Amino acid sequence: MKLSPTYKMPFKRRRLEKTDYRKRLKLVSSSKPRLVVRKSLRYITTQIIGFDKKGDKSLAGVTSKELKKIGWKFACDNLPAAYLTGLLIGKRAMKKKINEVILDAGLYPSTKGNRIYAAAKGAIDAGLKLPIGEEILPSEDRIKGKHISNDVEKEFEKIKQKILSD
């Protein structure tokens, strides 16, 4: 089978449905750093990414695995862990004089109160300016882990104070 010379093959990341280039262009053209939040089955990863013509540059990054080093004893993929990870990335960004970012949620579906918005709420509480509506953020009870257990809520408060005191 021979393709016509005018046929253009889509970019590989577009074909594999890993990147929405229209959305990416809008985010990059804002000239603000992006708060990139990605989730896996076990961890939440957050990064502050700046645009450069030669390629994106990671300015700061945190994974929820780092919460274990602080003393977090529970799962690293739930809502409280996502919030604490966002709090950590917000504190690191503020130390590097990054004050304003935009949220890059990738191809994840935007549902009210999910882990991506919990991480964004953590970054906002750390002091970052993030243009996002309050109605889409998770409730305080869910962020503290009341829906999981009372032990998570107690541990959450201790870890939050450790992060904010640094």
C-alpha positions in Angstrom: 0.0 0.0 0.0 1.4 3.3 -1.0 0.4 6.6 0.7 -0.2 9.7 -1.3 2.5 12.4 -1.0 0.1 14.8 0.6 -0.9 12.4 3.5 0.5 13.4 6.8 1.0 10.9 9.5 -0.2 12.2 12.9 2.4 12.7 15.6 3.2 9.4 17.5 2.1 10.8 20.9 -1.2 11.9 19.3 -1.8 8.5 17.7 -1.1 6.8 21.0 -3.5 9.3 22.7 -0.8 10.5 25.1 -0.8 14.2 24.2 -3.5 16.7 23.1 -1.4 19.2 21.1 -4.2 21.8 20.9 -4.5 21.9 24.7 -0.7 21.8 25.2 -0.3 24.8 22.8 -2.8 26.8 24.9 -1.0 26.0 28.1 2.4 26.7 26.7 1.4 30.0 25.0 0.4 31.4 28.4 4.1 31.8 29.2 3.5 30.8 32.8 5.0 27.6 34.4 2.7 24.6 34.4 1.8 22.6 37.5 1.7 19.1 36.0 -0.1 16.5 38.1 0.0 12.8 37.0 -1.3 9.8 38.9 -0.4 6.2 38.8 -1.8 3.2 40.6 0.5 3.8 43.6 1.7 7.4 43.6 1.0 11.0 42.7 3.6 12.9 40.8 3.7 16.7 40.6 6.1 18.9 38.7 6.5 22.6 37.9 7.5 22.7 34.2 8.7 25.8 32.4 8.7 26.1 28.6 11.9 26.5 26.6 12.3 26.4 22.8 14.7 23.5 23.1 12.3 21.5 25.3 10.4 21.8 28.6 12.4 22.3 31.8 11.5 20.8 35.1 11.8 23.5 37.7 10.7 21.4 40.7 9.2 18.0 41.3 7.7 15.9 44.1 6.3 12.4 44.2 4.0 11.1 47.0 6.7 8.5 47.7 8.5 11.4 49.5 5.7 11.5 52.1 7.0 8.2 53.5 10.3 10.0 54.5 8.3 12.6 56.4 6.4 10.0 58.3 3.2 9.2 56.3 2.2 5.7 57.1 -0.8 5.3 54.7 -1.2 4.8 51.0 0.4 7.3 48.7 -2.3 7.3 46.0 -5.4 8.6 47.9 -6.8 12.1 48.3 -5.0 13.2 51.5 -1.6 12.0 50.0 -2.4 14.0 46.8 -3.1 17.1 48.9 0.1 16.7 50.9 2.1 16.2 47.6 0.6 19.4 46.3 1.5 21.2 49.5 5.1 20.0 49.1 5.4 21.1 45.5 3.9 24.5 46.4 6.5 25.0 49.2 9.3 24.1 46.8 8.0 26.4 44.1 7.8 29.3 46.6 11.4 28.7 47.6 12.4 29.0 44.0 10.5 32.2 43.6 7.7 30.7 41.5 4.5 32.4 42.5 2.0 31.7 39.7 1.3 28.5 37.7 -1.4 27.0 35.6 -2.7 23.5 36.0 -1.9 20.8 33.4 -4.1 17.8 34.1 -3.1 16.0 30.9 -5.6 13.7 29.4 -7.3 12.7 32.7 -11.0 13.4 32.8 -12.0 16.4 34.8 -14.3 15.2 37.6 -15.1 17.3 40.6 -13.0 16.6 43.7 -10.6 14.1 42.2 -6.9 13.6 43.2 -5.6 16.0 40.6 -7.7 18.8 42.1 -6.6 17.7 45.6 -3.0 18.3 44.6 -3.9 21.6 43.1 -5.6 22.6 46.4 -2.4 21.7 48.3 -0.4 23.9 46.0 -2.9 26.8 46.5 -2.7 26.4 50.3 1.1 26.5 50.1 0.8 30.0 48.5 0.9 29.4 44.7 -1.6 31.4 42.6 -3.5 29.0 40.5 -6.5 30.0 38.4 -9.1 27.4 39.4 -12.7 27.5 40.6 -13.4 26.7 44.2 -16.4 24.5 43.3 -14.3 21.8 41.6 -11.9 21.3 44.5 -12.6 18.5 47.0 -14.2 19.2 50.3 -12.1 19.6 53.5 -13.5 16.4 55.0 -12.3 14.3 52.0 -8.9 16.1 51.9 -8.3 15.3 55.6 -9.3 11.6 55.0 -12.4 11.4 57.1 -13.9 9.2 54.5 -11.0 6.7 55.0 -10.5 6.5 58.8 -9.8 8.6 61.9 -6.2 7.4 61.9 -5.6 9.0 58.5 -7.1 12.3 59.7 -4.8 12.4 62.7 -1.7 11.5 60.7 -2.7 14.0 58.0 -2.7 16.9 60.4 0.8 16.0 61.8 2.3 15.7 58.3 0.6 18.9 57.2 2.2 20.8 60.1 5.6 19.3 59.4 5.4 20.5 55.7 4.2 24.0 56.6 6.8 24.5 59.3 9.7 23.8 57.0 
